[in-house]
Amino acid sequence: MKIIIVGCGQVGRTLADELNREDNEVTVIDRRYAIVEEISNKYDVMGVVGNGASYQVQKEAGIEDADLLIAVTDSDELNYLCCLIAKHAGNCQTIARVCNPEYSQEVGMIKEALGLAMTINPEYATAAEIARVLRFPSAIKINTFAKGRVEMLKFKIPENSSLEGMTMLEIGPKLKVDVMICAVERGGEIYIPKGDFALQQKDVVSMITDPKTASNFFKKIGIETHQVKDAMIIGGDTTAFYLAKMLLQMGIDIKLIEQKKDRCEELAEKLPKAQIIQGKGTDQRLLIEEGVESAEAFVTLTNYDEENVMLSLFARTKTKGKIATKINRMEFDQVIRELDLDTTVYPKKITAQNILRFVRAMKNSIGCNVETMYRILDEKAEALEFVVKNNSSLLGIPLEELQIDENTLVACIIRNRKMILPRGKDVMQVGDSVVVVTAMLGIKDIGEVIHIREKGD
């Protein structure tokens, strides 16, 4: 596919890298010559210097035969204009980044009026991911499928857990819960487990189930599941605003610390039920005075990764509560993972995954479309949700009669809003949502990892 990206900030860079790696023909547009040259050389993509809202600049980038334009500049209005020009110049699909909370109530109308295929809001998506784990703080990360009816929860097996030594086949009968362990991280290695795989303490496990069963499962293995009652947020940017608003709606008390006086006044007006405190988030004495030691959740959302990491490390010495850290840059991802910061969120990753899913669906308009896609296991595997169409060759064939690739697992089937943990006799039907976990990256159709057996196999 021919894809044009307007805006070479953090999100634009990540998209250029990811989309190029999936064999798309990528061109980037930005006003800054040095940035365009750097990205063009680093990621082996085409680059055009100029205003992305200019028809002539878009024409130079190849808009007339492009399949998709993605506008991810820092200006919502410029993104809208870029997409409007692109629709008339090339009649391609368009995606716009929308960040301003003032537009949040009007996104649907704007999307329809401008003919946008999709809007992305990295700040809102980041806040939503943090809110999910504060609802269920035992989890390191929660991904959702089938519009929230099914969740993949990532958690660490504690010492002396009843799960230690238990095999995949034993979990359901022994605990009497319908869950599917679909991925395990252990000692730097990743596993998509089979039935005889046994769990060990300190394993980091990804499990699929529905929200109600997840709560029951954690209670049975002795892990607390209650939603946090209060949260301390450091930083007052757009992500912090979205998160505070979500948490207040969940009944969670909010204490937000922001350095700039005018921003504090703005937040206090927009979030009257939150406690807004003007001060430096790095002031340890202030944090202690404001109750970091008793906070059930501590979230760092400044624009500086170093501050976020150091604040989270400090909080870990003071509280047993849930800690969530926003990381903007990817360069030190491996180092940050080794710090064991509990939950870390990467806005760039979230945005890139959403757009990659859309691009894969565009490439595969005939087969079983990718509805949801997450990178898991340190980016070495993917969890994907496919919707089964009436032309799928896999319809009606029991799973035990199909050939499923190595390191691939059919994690669940959602049918008529109900989750099915698949067994050998289960079949796929038209309209089913099927969640697959696989170590094969970049798949666009379920038929790439699940096949009809050849006669004699």
N, C-alpha and C positions, 0 to 999 in steps of 0.2 A: 504494500500500500504506500501511496505517496502522502506524506504527512508534513504539514508546516506547523512549527511551534513559534508563537510570537511571545517574546519575553524570556530572557536568559538568566533569571534569578535562580534561587535554589530549586524551585519546582521545575522550571524549564530545563535546567541542567539534568536533573534526574530523569525527566521524560525523554530527553534526547538520548541519554545512555540506554535506558530500558527499551525504548521503541526501536532503536538501531540494532540492539542485540537480538530482537525478534524479527530481524530481516525486513524491516520497513525502510523505505527510502525517505530519510528525514532531512528537512531544511529548517534552520533556525533563523529568526529575525530579531534584531535588537539594535538600538541606536548606538551602542558602544562598540567601537571597532575592536578594541583589545579583547573584550569578552567574547565576541563572535569568533574571532580568530582562535582564541584558546579552546572554545568548545568544538569548533570545527576540527581542529588538530587532535584534540584529546579523544573525541568520540567518533571521528571519521564520518562527519555529517557535512552537508552543504551549509553555507552561511551567507546571509545577506545583511548588510548594515543599512539601517534606515527606520522609518516610522512604519510600524506594522499596520497602521490604519490607512496607509496610502495605497491606492490602487496600483500605482506604478511599482511600488516596492513589492507588493503581493504578486504582481505579474512577473517581476524578476525572480521571485521565489518559486514560481511555477503554479500559481493558484488556478490557472485555467484547466489544468488536468490533475489537480490534487484531489485526493479522496477525503481528506480531513484537515481542518485547521483548528488548532488548540491555542487559545489566547490566555496567557497566564502572567500578564504584567501585574504591577502593583495597583493599577487603576481599574476598577470595575467598569467605569464608563468607557475607557479605552478598549477594554476587552469586548464590550458589547459592540463598539464601532468596528473593530477588527472583524468580528463575526458577521456583521451586517454587510460590510464590503465584500467579504469572502463569498457570502451566499449569492450576491448579485454578479460577482466577477467570475466565479467558477462553479457555482451551484453545488458545492461540496457540503459534507456534514461539518458542523461546527460545535466546539465545546468552549465555554467561557468560565474563567475563574471568577467567583463572586464572593467577596469577603465582607462588605459593609453590612452590619446588622440591620441598617435601615431598609435594605432591599429584601430582607429575609421573608417578609410577608408578601412580596410581590414577585418572587422568583418564578412562580408558575406562569403568571401573566406575561412577564418579560420573555420567558422561554418560548411561549407560544407566539408572541408577537414577532420575535426575531427569528423564529424557526430554528432555535438551538436544539441540537440533539441531546445535549447534556449540560448541566452546570456543575461545577465543583467548588466546594468551599473547604479548603484545608483546615482552617481554624475551627469551623463547626465540627468537621469530622474528627479532629483531634480531641476536642472537648467531649464528643459523644463516646469516644473510645475510653477516655478516662472515667466518665460517668458510669459506664458499664462495670468497670472493675471496682468502683466504690460501692456499687450496689451489691457486689459479690466479692469482697476484698480478699478472700482466700485464693482467688485466681490471679495469676500474673497477667493474663491477657484473655479477652473474650472476643471471639469472632462470631458473627451471626449469619444464619442461612434461612431461606424461606421466610423472609420478612420478619425475622426474630423468633420464629416458632422453634428453631433448632439452634443450639449454640455449641461452639467448640471452645472449651475452657482449658487453658494451660495452667498447670500448677505443679508444685514441687512436692514429692513424697517426703514427709518428715521422718525423723528417726523414730524407731519403734512403732511404725505404722502397721496396721493390720493388712495393708496391701503388700507388704514386703514378702517376697517369695511366691506371691499369688500369680498364677498364669492367666492369660487372657480368657481361656475357656472357663476358669473357675470364678471369675469376678461376678458374673450374673447370678449363677446358682447360689454362691455363698452369701452375697450381699442382697440378693433379691431386688436388683435394680436393673433397668434397661439402659446400659451405657456401652459405648464402644470406644476402647482405647485405640486411637488411630495413629499415634506417633509418640516416640520416646527419644529423649536426648540423654545420653549417658557418657560422661567422661570425654566429651568432645566428639563422640560418634552419634549418628542418628539411625533410628530404626523405625520401620513401618512393620509393627509386630504381627506375627502369626499366632495361632492358638496356643502353642507350647511356650511362648515367650514369657519369662517370669520377671516381675518387677522387683526393683531394689530400692532401698532408701536413697534419697537425694536424686533419684530419677526425675527429670522434668517431663511431665506427661501432658499430651494433648488428648482431650476426651470429648466425644460428641454425645449430646443428649438434649432433652428439652429442659427449660429453666426449672420447672417444678422437680423433676427427677434429679437434677444437679444438686439442688438443695438437700434432698433426701440422701443422696450418695455421700455428700461431705459430712453430714451428721453421722452417718453410719461408720465412717472412718475416723471420726473424732476431730474434724476440722471445723472451726466456727464459720458460720455462713451469714451472719446478720449484716445488713446494710450499715454503713458507718452513720453515726449520728451527727458528726460535725467534721468540718474540713478547714484547714488553713491553706490558703492559696497565696503564693508569692509571685507578684507580677500582675499588672492590670491591663494587659493588651486585649485584643479582640478575642483570642482563645479563652482568656481568663473570664471575660464577660460572658461568653457563651456557656462556659462550664459553670460559673456561679449561678446563672439563670436556670440551668438544668438541675443543679443540685438543690436549689431552693424549691423547685417544683416537686422534687422527690422528698421534701421534708427534712433536708439536711441543713443544719446551721452553718453559715459561712462567715469566715473571718478572712478578709483579703487585704494584703499589704502591698501598697504601691508608693513609689517615691515621689512622683510628680503631683503637685497640689491640684492643678487644674483637672488632671485625669481622675483624681480621687473624688473631686466634686461632681464630675460627670457620671462616674460609676455610682456614687451615692444617690444621685437623682434617678438613675435608671434601675438601680437595685436597692430600693428602700428597705428591704428586709435583711439585707446583708450588712455586716459590720465592716466598714471600709476604714483602714488605718493608713495614715500617711507616714512613711518611714522607709528606711533601707532594709530590704529583705536580707541583706548580708549582716545586719546588726544582730549578733547572737544574743545580746542582752535583751533587745526588743522581742526577739522570738520567744525567749524564755518568759518574759513578762506577759506576753500575749497567750501563753499556754501551749507552746509546742509540745511540752512533755505529756500533756493530757489529750492532745488532739488525736482523734481516731483516723485522720487522714492528713497527709502533708503533701502538697502538690507544688512543684516548682515550674513556673511558666515564664521566666524572664527570657529576653532575647539572646542571652549569652549562655552557651552550653557549659562553660567552665563554672559559672555561678550556680547553674542548676544542679550540676553534679556535686559540687562542694556543699551546697545547702542540703541536698538529699543525704549525703554522707554524714553531715552534722546531725540532721534529724534522726538518722538511724541510731545514733548514740544516745538520743534523748527520749525516744518514744518507740513503743511497740506497734504503733498504728501503721496503716497502709501508706506507702510512699510511692508517688508517681512523678516521673521526671521527663520533661520535654527535651528532646535532642534535635537540633536543627541540622547539624552537619553529620555526614556519614563517614568521614575520614577515620575516626577513631572508634568505629563501631565495635570492633573486636575487643579493644581495651575496656570500653564501657560495659560490655557483656560480662567481662571477668570481674568487674566491681560488684556484681550481684546487687544492683540497685532496686530490686523488686520489679516494679512496672516501669518500663521506658516506652515512650511514644515518639514516633518519627513522623511528623506531618508530611514530609516528602514521600515517604514510603506509602502512606495511606492514599495520597493523591495519585501516585503512580499506579498503584494496584487497581484503583477504580477505573482509570483511563485504559490500562492494559486490558482489563476485562471487556470494556466497550470495543476496543480495537479488535480483539479476538472474535467477538460476536459479529462485528462487521465483516471480517474475513470469512466467517462460516455462517452465512445466512441460510444455508440449506439444511445442515445437520442439527445436532442437539446444542443449542446456544449456551454459551457461558453466561450464567446469570450473576454469579458471585465468584470472586477469586481472591485468595489470600496466599501470600508467601509465608511459609512456616519453616521451622527447623533451620534457623540461621540462613534463610533464603535458599536452602538446598532442596526444598520440596514445596508443593503447592496443594492447597485444599480448594477444590472447585465444585460449584453447584451447576449442574446442567439441567435443562428442561427437555424432556424426551418428546420428540415430534412423531407424527404419524408415519413418517417415512423412514424411521430408524430400523436398521436391520436386526437390532437386538431385542425388539419387542417380543414379549411372550415366551422367551427362552429362559428356563431356570438358570440362575447364576452358576450353579454347579456344572452346567453343561457349556458354559462360556470359558474362553481362555483369557485370564486376567494377567496382565504383565507383572513381572517381578517388581517388587517395591511399589505395588499399587494396591489400594484397598477401597472397596465399595463401603463407605462408612455408614450411610443411611439412605433411605428412600422416604420422601415426604409425599403422601398421597391423601387427597381430600383433607388437607391441613393436619394430618396425623403422621407422626414419625414411625417408621418401620426400621428396626435394626435387622439388616438382611441376613437371611440364612440361605443355604444351598437351593432350597425349593422356590425361593422368591423370584418373581419376574418383574421386568420393567413394563409399565403401561403408559399409554399416551397421556401426556400432561404431568407425569411424575417429575418431581425434582429429585435428582440423584446427586449426592455428595460423594466425591471421589478424592482420596488423598494419594498423591503420587510423587515419586522422586524424578519423574520425567517432566522437565520444565518446558513451558511454552505451548502446551497442548490447546487446541481449539475445539476439539470434538471428543466426546466420550469414546467414540470408535477408534481413537488412536491408542488407547490403553486396554480396551476390552474388545475381544474379537470372537467371531464365530469359529468354533473348532473345525479344522479341516478333517475330513473323513479319515479315520485311522489313527487320529491323535489320541 
